[in-house]
């Protein structure tokens, strides 16, 4: 059920492999260090296509997204701390920071 090792997997190929795994068409090899309770959930086997797809996807940023700079992360933390513990305020602060417009809701608010 497994395919040969994943060669320099693109994010698209990694998603295809992980989808096949989720649908039951492909499985971890479980002959080395595939993730489990013994090897650990972050463990990856170099010979397992599913492990390599997980590794490739973790290494590639989400499409259209780049990691936050240190300055952006600090700004986000200040926004969230200022918003306090109110979950609606936290959600609004995060949306404002990332420039996400509210999607409907009562009066156009979250």
TORFI-549039 format. One record per atom (N, C-alpha, C): atom name; residue number from 0; residue in three letters; x, y, z. Coordinates in steps of 0.02 Angstrom, whole numbers. Atoms other than C-alpha are relative to their C-alpha. Layout:
% TORFI-549039
+-------+-------+------+--------+--------+--------+
! vovex ! lotor ! vopa !      x !      y !      z !
+-------+-------+------+--------+--------+--------+
!    CA !   NUM !  ala !      X !      Y !      Z !
...
+-------+-------+------+--------+--------+--------+
***
This chain:
% TORFI-549039
+-------+-------+------+--------+--------+--------+
! vovex ! lotor ! vopa !      x !      y !      z !
+-------+-------+------+--------+--------+--------+
!     N !     0 !  unk !     41 !    -60 !      0 !
!    CA !     0 !  unk !      0 !      0 !      0 !
!     C !     0 !  unk !     42 !     63 !      0 !
!     N !     1 !  unk !    -44 !    -58 !      1 !
!    CA !     1 !  unk !    147 !    118 !     25 !
!     C !     1 !  unk !     31 !      8 !    -68 !
!     N !     2 !  unk !    -36 !    -14 !     62 !
!    CA !     2 !  unk !    228 !    201 !   -123 !
!     C !     2 !  unk !     73 !      5 !     17 !
!     N !     3 !  unk !    -71 !    -10 !    -15 !
!    CA !     3 !  unk !    416 !    215 !   -142 !
!     C !     3 !  unk !     11 !     66 !     36 !
!     N !     4 !  unk !    -14 !    -59 !    -40 !
!    CA !     4 !  unk !    500 !    348 !    -38 !
!     C !     4 !  unk !    -17 !     64 !    -37 !
!     N !     5 !  unk !     20 !    -64 !     26 !
!    CA !     5 !  unk !    445 !    526 !    -65 !
!     C !     5 !  unk !     62 !     39 !    -20 !
!     N !     6 !  unk !    -60 !    -35 !     22 !
!    CA !     6 !  unk !    576 !    613 !   -171 !
!     C !     6 !  unk !    -12 !     75 !      2 !
!     N !     7 !  unk !      3 !    -73 !     -7 !
!    CA !     7 !  unk !    604 !    795 !   -126 !
!     C !     7 !  unk !    -72 !     25 !     -6 !
!     N !     8 !  unk !     72 !    -12 !      3 !
!    CA !     8 !  unk !    420 !    812 !    -88 !
!     C !     8 !  unk !    -18 !     73 !     -1 !
!     N !     9 !  unk !     30 !    -66 !      0 !
!    CA !     9 !  unk !    328 !    968 !   -135 !
!     C !     9 !  unk !    -58 !     -2 !     49 !
!     N !    10 !  unk !     58 !     -3 !    -46 !
!    CA !    10 !  unk !    188 !   1027 !    -23 !
!     C !    10 !  unk !    -59 !    -37 !    -31 !
!     N !    11 !  unk !     56 !     34 !     34 !
!    CA !    11 !  unk !     64 !    964 !   -154 !
!     C !    11 !  unk !      5 !    -75 !      4 !
!     N !    12 !  unk !    -11 !     72 !     -3 !
!    CA !    12 !  unk !    141 !    791 !   -158 !
!     C !    12 !  unk !     -9 !    -25 !     72 !
!     N !    13 !  unk !      7 !     19 !    -70 !
!    CA !    13 !  unk !    149 !    786 !     32 !
!     C !    13 !  unk !    -74 !     -4 !     19 !
!     N !    14 !  unk !     72 !      1 !    -14 !
!    CA !    14 !  unk !    -36 !    829 !     42 !
!     C !    14 !  unk !    -34 !    -60 !    -32 !
!     N !    15 !  unk !     28 !     59 !     34 !
!    CA !    15 !  unk !    -77 !    692 !    -85 !
!     C !    15 !  unk !     14 !    -63 !     40 !
!     N !    16 !  unk !    -19 !     59 !    -40 !
!    CA !    16 !  unk !     18 !    563 !     19 !
!     C !    16 !  unk !    -40 !     -1 !     66 !
!     N !    17 !  unk !     35 !     -2 !    -64 !
!    CA !    17 !  unk !    -62 !    621 !    182 !
!     C !    17 !  unk !    -75 !    -12 !     -9 !
!     N !    18 !  unk !     71 !     14 !     14 !
!    CA !    18 !  unk !   -235 !    618 !    103 !
!     C !    18 !  unk !    -10 !    -75 !    -11 !
!     N !    19 !  unk !      4 !     73 !     11 !
!    CA !    19 !  unk !   -204 !    439 !     43 !
!     C !    19 !  unk !      5 !    -37 !     67 !
!     N !    20 !  unk !     -6 !     30 !    -67 !
!    CA !    20 !  unk !   -151 !    396 !    221 !
!     C !    20 !  unk !    -65 !      7 !     38 !
!     N !    21 !  unk !     63 !    -13 !    -36 !
!    CA !    21 !  unk !   -307 !    476 !    294 !
!     C !    21 !  unk !    -57 !    -41 !    -26 !
!     N !    22 !  unk !     54 !     40 !     32 !
!    CA !    22 !  unk !   -417 !    381 !    171 !
!     C !    22 !  unk !     12 !    -75 !      6 !
!     N !    23 !  unk !    -15 !     71 !    -10 !
!    CA !    23 !  unk !   -333 !    215 !    216 !
!     C !    23 !  unk !     33 !    -34 !    -58 !
!     N !    24 !  unk !    -33 !     29 !     59 !
!    CA !    24 !  unk !   -245 !    191 !     49 !
!     C !    24 !  unk !     75 !     -9 !      9 !
!     N !    25 !  unk !    -72 !      2 !    -13 !
!    CA !    25 !  unk !    -71 !    212 !    122 !
!     C !    25 !  unk !     10 !      0 !     75 !
!     N !    26 !  unk !    -12 !      5 !    -72 !
!    CA !    26 !  unk !      2 !    172 !    292 !
!     C !    26 !  unk !     74 !     14 !     15 !
!     N !    27 !  unk !    -69 !     -5 !    -23 !
!    CA !    27 !  unk !    158 !    207 !    393 !
!     C !    27 !  unk !     32 !    -69 !     -8 !
!     N !    28 !  unk !    -35 !     64 !      5 !
!    CA !    28 !  unk !    289 !     71 !    366 !
!     C !    28 !  unk !      3 !    -36 !     67 !
!     N !    29 !  unk !     -5 !     28 !    -67 !
!    CA !    29 !  unk !    304 !     46 !    554 !
!     C !    29 !  unk !     56 !    -53 !      5 !
!     N !    30 !  unk !    -58 !     44 !     -3 !
!    CA !    30 !  unk !    474 !    -38 !    528 !
!     C !    30 !  unk !     61 !     37 !     26 !
!     N !    31 !  unk !    -57 !    -38 !    -23 !
!    CA !    31 !  unk !    583 !     94 !    605 !
!     C !    31 !  unk !    -22 !     50 !     52 !
!     N !    32 !  unk !     17 !    -52 !    -49 !
!    CA !    32 !  unk !    546 !    258 !    688 !
!     C !    32 !  unk !    -60 !     41 !    -22 !
!     N !    33 !  unk !     62 !    -35 !     15 !
!    CA !    33 !  unk !    373 !    300 !    624 !
!     C !    33 !  unk !    -29 !     24 !     67 !
!     N !    34 !  unk !     26 !    -27 !    -63 !
!    CA !    34 !  unk !    279 !    405 !    753 !
!     C !    34 !  unk !    -47 !    -49 !     35 !
!     N !    35 !  unk !     44 !     40 !    -43 !
!    CA !    35 !  unk !    200 !    307 !    894 !
!     C !    35 !  unk !     16 !     16 !     73 !
!     N !    36 !  unk !    -11 !    -12 !    -71 !
!    CA !    36 !  unk !    196 !    298 !   1084 !
!     C !    36 !  unk !     71 !    -16 !     21 !
!     N !    37 !  unk !    -67 !     21 !    -19 !
!    CA !    37 !  unk !    368 !    216 !   1089 !
!     C !    37 !  unk !     53 !     47 !    -30 !
!     N !    38 !  unk !    -49 !    -43 !     34 !
!    CA !    38 !  unk !    468 !    317 !    959 !
!     C !    38 !  unk !    -13 !     74 !     13 !
!     N !    39 !  unk !     20 !    -70 !    -10 !
!    CA !    39 !  unk !    373 !    477 !    999 !
!     C !    39 !  unk !    -40 !     25 !    -60 !
!     N !    40 !  unk !     45 !    -24 !     53 !
!    CA !    40 !  unk !    245 !    573 !    898 !
!     C !    40 !  unk !     35 !     46 !    -50 !
!     N !    41 !  unk !    -37 !    -43 !     46 !
!    CA !    41 !  unk !    376 !    687 !    819 !
!     C !    41 !  unk !     51 !    -39 !    -40 !
!     N !    42 !  unk !    -49 !     43 !     34 !
!    CA !    42 !  unk !    482 !    540 !    757 !
!     C !    42 !  unk !    -20 !     -9 !    -74 !
!     N !    43 !  unk !     13 !     11 !     71 !
!    CA !    43 !  unk !    499 !    516 !    567 !
!     C !    43 !  unk !     49 !    -51 !    -27 !
!     N !    44 !  unk !    -41 !     52 !     31 !
!    CA !    44 !  unk !    564 !    364 !    472 !
!     C !    44 !  unk !     20 !     22 !    -70 !
!     N !    45 !  unk !    -25 !    -22 !     65 !
!    CA !    45 !  unk !    673 !    406 !    322 !
!     C !    45 !  unk !    -24 !    -43 !    -57 !
!     N !    46 !  unk !     22 !     45 !     53 !
!    CA !    46 !  unk !    605 !    256 !    226 !
!     C !    46 !  unk !    -76 !     -2 !     -9 !
!     N !    47 !  unk !     73 !      1 !      1 !
!    CA !    47 !  unk !    420 !    291 !    257 !
!     C !    47 !  unk !    -27 !     61 !    -37 !
!     N !    48 !  unk !     28 !    -54 !     40 !
!    CA !    48 !  unk !    325 !    395 !    128 !
!     C !    48 !  unk !    -45 !     46 !     41 !
!     N !    49 !  unk !     45 !    -40 !    -41 !
!    CA !    49 !  unk !    196 !    452 !    256 !
!     C !    49 !  unk !     41 !     44 !     47 !
!     N !    50 !  unk !    -44 !    -40 !    -44 !
!    CA !    50 !  unk !    333 !    508 !    378 !
!     C !    50 !  unk !     33 !     56 !    -39 !
!     N !    51 !  unk !    -34 !    -50 !     40 !
!    CA !    51 !  unk !    424 !    599 !    239 !
!     C !    51 !  unk !    -48 !     55 !    -23 !
!     N !    52 !  unk !     50 !    -50 !     17 !
!    CA !    52 !  unk !    263 !    686 !    187 !
!     C !    52 !  unk !    -13 !     47 !     59 !
!     N !    53 !  unk !      8 !    -41 !    -60 !
!    CA !    53 !  unk !    238 !    745 !    366 !
!     C !    53 !  unk !     59 !     48 !      8 !
!     N !    54 !  unk !    -61 !    -40 !     -7 !
!    CA !    54 !  unk !    417 !    806 !    371 !
!     C !    54 !  unk !      2 !     56 !    -52 !
!     N !    55 !  unk !     -2 !    -50 !     54 !
!    CA !    55 !  unk !    404 !    896 !    203 !
!     C !    55 !  unk !    -51 !     55 !     12 !
!     N !    56 !  unk !     52 !    -50 !    -11 !
!    CA !    56 !  unk !    241 !    982 !    249 !
!     C !    56 !  unk !     18 !     45 !     59 !
!     N !    57 !  unk !    -20 !    -40 !    -58 !
!    CA !    57 !  unk !    309 !   1039 !    417 !
!     C !    57 !  unk !     54 !     50 !    -19 !
!     N !    58 !  unk !    -56 !    -43 !     20 !
!    CA !    58 !  unk !    460 !   1114 !    329 !
!     C !    58 !  unk !    -21 !     56 !    -48 !
!     N !    59 !  unk !     21 !    -51 !     49 !
!    CA !    59 !  unk !    359 !   1214 !    202 !
!     C !    59 !  unk !    -52 !     46 !     31 !
!     N !    60 !  unk !     49 !    -47 !    -27 !
!    CA !    60 !  unk !    266 !   1373 !    250 !
!     C !    60 !  unk !    -67 !     -8 !    -36 !
!     N !    61 !  unk !     66 !      2 !     31 !
!    CA !    61 !  unk !     80 !   1382 !    216 !
!     C !    61 !  unk !     -1 !     44 !    -62 !
!     N !    62 !  unk !      2 !    -40 !     61 !
!    CA !    62 !  unk !     42 !   1445 !     40 !
!     C !    62 !  unk !    -21 !     72 !     14 !
!     N !    63 !  unk !     18 !    -70 !     -8 !
!    CA !    63 !  unk !     40 !   1635 !     35 !
!     C !    63 !  unk !     15 !     28 !     68 !
!     N !    64 !  unk !    -15 !    -23 !    -68 !
!    CA !    64 !  unk !    101 !   1648 !    214 !
!     C !    64 !  unk !     75 !     -2 !     11 !
!     N !    65 !  unk !    -70 !      1 !    -20 !
!    CA !    65 !  unk !    270 !   1693 !    282 !
!     C !    65 !  unk !      2 !      4 !     76 !
!     N !    66 !  unk !     -4 !     -4 !    -73 !
!    CA !    66 !  unk !    328 !   1674 !    462 !
!     C !    66 !  unk !      3 !     73 !     22 !
!     N !    67 !  unk !     -3 !    -68 !    -28 !
!    CA !    67 !  unk !    309 !   1828 !    572 !
!     C !    67 !  unk !     72 !     19 !     15 !
!     N !    68 !  unk !    -65 !    -25 !    -21 !
!    CA !    68 !  unk !    462 !   1935 !    598 !
!     C !    68 !  unk !     -3 !      8 !     76 !
!     N !    69 !  unk !     -1 !    -11 !    -73 !
!    CA !    69 !  unk !    518 !   1963 !    778 !
!     C !    69 !  unk !    -42 !     62 !     18 !
!     N !    70 !  unk !     38 !    -61 !    -13 !
!    CA !    70 !  unk !    443 !   2138 !    769 !
!     C !    70 !  unk !    -75 !    -12 !     -6 !
!     N !    71 !  unk !     71 !     15 !      8 !
!    CA !    71 !  unk !    276 !   2073 !    704 !
!     C !    71 !  unk !    -25 !    -43 !     57 !
!     N !    72 !  unk !     20 !     42 !    -56 !
!    CA !    72 !  unk !    270 !   1940 !    839 !
!     C !    72 !  unk !     -7 !     41 !     63 !
!     N !    73 !  unk !      4 !    -44 !    -59 !
!    CA !    73 !  unk !    305 !   2071 !    973 !
!     C !    73 !  unk !    -63 !     43 !     -4 !
!     N !    74 !  unk !     61 !    -41 !      9 !
!    CA !    74 !  unk !    167 !   2183 !    901 !
!     C !    74 !  unk !    -62 !    -41 !     13 !
!     N !    75 !  unk !     57 !     44 !    -12 !
!    CA !    75 !  unk !     46 !   2036 !    901 !
!     C !    75 !  unk !     -9 !    -13 !     74 !
!     N !    76 !  unk !      5 !     14 !    -72 !
!    CA !    76 !  unk !     87 !   1993 !   1081 !
!     C !    76 !  unk !    -25 !     62 !     38 !
!     N !    77 !  unk !     24 !    -62 !    -33 !
!    CA !    77 !  unk !     62 !   2176 !   1134 !
!     C !    77 !  unk !    -75 !      8 !    -12 !
!     N !    78 !  unk !     71 !     -6 !     16 !
!    CA !    78 !  unk !   -106 !   2178 !   1045 !
!     C !    78 !  unk !    -42 !    -48 !     41 !
!     N !    79 !  unk !     38 !     50 !    -36 !
!    CA !    79 !  unk !   -162 !   2018 !   1129 !
!     C !    79 !  unk !      0 !     13 !     75 !
!     N !    80 !  unk !     -4 !    -16 !    -71 !
!    CA !    80 !  unk !   -102 !   2070 !   1302 !
!     C !    80 !  unk !    -46 !     59 !     16 !
!     N !    81 !  unk !     43 !    -58 !     -9 !
!    CA !    81 !  unk !   -191 !   2237 !   1282 !
!     C !    81 !  unk !    -73 !    -19 !     -2 !
!     N !    82 !  unk !     69 !     22 !      7 !
!    CA !    82 !  unk !   -350 !   2146 !   1233 !
!     C !    82 !  unk !    -26 !    -34 !     64 !
!     N !    83 !  unk !     21 !     32 !    -62 !
!    CA !    83 !  unk !   -351 !   2056 !   1400 !
!     C !    83 !  unk !    -23 !    -71 !     -9 !
!     N !    84 !  unk !     21 !     70 !      0 !
!    CA !    84 !  unk !   -436 !   1893 !   1438 !
!     C !    84 !  unk !    -67 !    -11 !    -36 !
!     N !    85 !  unk !     64 !      7 !     35 !
!    CA !    85 !  unk !   -600 !   1927 !   1347 !
!     C !    85 !  unk !     13 !    -32 !    -68 !
!     N !    86 !  unk !    -14 !     37 !     61 !
!    CA !    86 !  unk !   -602 !   1799 !   1207 !
!     C !    86 !  unk !    -21 !     38 !    -63 !
!     N !    87 !  unk !     22 !    -38 !     58 !
!    CA !    87 !  unk !   -699 !   1914 !   1089 !
!     C !    87 !  unk !     51 !     55 !    -15 !
!     N !    88 !  unk !    -51 !    -51 !     10 !
!    CA !    88 !  unk !   -570 !   2052 !   1116 !
!     C !    88 !  unk !     63 !    -30 !    -29 !
!     N !    89 !  unk !    -59 !     34 !     27 !
!    CA !    89 !  unk !   -430 !   1928 !   1083 !
!     C !    89 !  unk !    -10 !    -16 !    -73 !
!     N !    90 !  unk !     14 !     17 !     70 !
!    CA !    90 !  unk !   -512 !   1870 !    922 !
!     C !    90 !  unk !      2 !     62 !    -43 !
!     N !    91 !  unk !      0 !    -62 !     38 !
!    CA !    91 !  unk !   -539 !   2049 !    864 !
!     C !    91 !  unk !     71 !     27 !     -8 !
!     N !    92 !  unk !    -69 !    -24 !      4 !
!    CA !    92 !  unk !   -358 !   2096 !    906 !
!     C !    92 !  unk !     40 !    -41 !    -51 !
!     N !    93 !  unk !    -35 !     43 !     49 !
!    CA !    93 !  unk !   -293 !   1947 !    807 !
!     C !    93 !  unk !    -23 !     16 !    -71 !
!     N !    94 !  unk !     26 !    -18 !     66 !
!    CA !    94 !  unk !   -407 !   1989 !    660 !
!     C !    94 !  unk !     27 !     67 !    -24 !
!     N !    95 !  unk !    -27 !    -66 !     18 !
!    CA !    95 !  unk !   -352 !   2171 !    664 !
!     C !    95 !  unk !     73 !     -5 !    -20 !
!     N !    96 !  unk !    -71 !      6 !     13 !
!    CA !    96 !  unk !   -169 !   2122 !    670 !
!     C !    96 !  unk !     13 !    -30 !    -69 !
!     N !    97 !  unk !    -11 !     34 !     63 !
!    CA !    97 !  unk !   -183 !   2005 !    520 !
!     C !    97 !  unk !    -41 !     30 !    -57 !
!     N !    98 !  unk !     38 !    -32 !     53 !
!    CA !    98 !  unk !   -301 !   2120 !    425 !
!     C !    98 !  unk !    -57 !    -42 !    -26 !
!     N !    99 !  unk !     55 !     43 !     20 !
!    CA !    99 !  unk !   -443 !   1996 !    424 !
!     C !    99 !  unk !    -65 !     36 !     16 !
!     N !   100 !  unk !     64 !    -33 !     -9 !
!    CA !   100 !  unk !   -614 !   2073 !    397 !
!     C !   100 !  unk !    -50 !    -49 !     30 !
!     N !   101 !  unk !     52 !     44 !    -28 !
!    CA !   101 !  unk !   -760 !   2004 !    498 !
!     C !   101 !  unk !    -43 !    -30 !    -55 !
!     N !   102 !  unk !     40 !     34 !     50 !
!    CA !   102 !  unk !   -862 !   1877 !    402 !
!     C !   102 !  unk !    -72 !     -2 !     23 !
!     N !   103 !  unk !     71 !     -1 !    -19 !
!    CA !   103 !  unk !  -1039 !   1932 !    439 !
!     C !   103 !  unk !    -10 !      9 !     74 !
!     N !   104 !  unk !     13 !     -7 !    -72 !
!    CA !   104 !  unk !  -1106 !   1909 !    613 !
!     C !   104 !  unk !    -51 !     55 !     10 !
!     N !   105 !  unk !     49 !    -51 !    -17 !
!    CA !   105 !  unk !  -1222 !   2028 !    702 !
!     C !   105 !  unk !     32 !     69 !    -10 !
!     N !   106 !  unk !    -25 !    -67 !     11 !
!    CA !   106 !  unk !  -1195 !   2205 !    641 !
!     C !   106 !  unk !     69 !      1 !    -32 !
!     N !   107 !  unk !    -65 !      2 !     32 !
!    CA !   107 !  unk !  -1043 !   2149 !    542 !
!     C !   107 !  unk !     58 !    -13 !     47 !
!     N !   108 !  unk !    -52 !     14 !    -48 !
!    CA !   108 !  unk !   -948 !   2107 !    701 !
!     C !   108 !  unk !     11 !    -75 !      6 !
!     N !   109 !  unk !    -14 !     71 !    -11 !
!    CA !   109 !  unk !   -869 !   1943 !    751 !
!     C !   109 !  unk !    -54 !    -33 !     40 !
+-------+-------+------+--------+--------+--------+
***
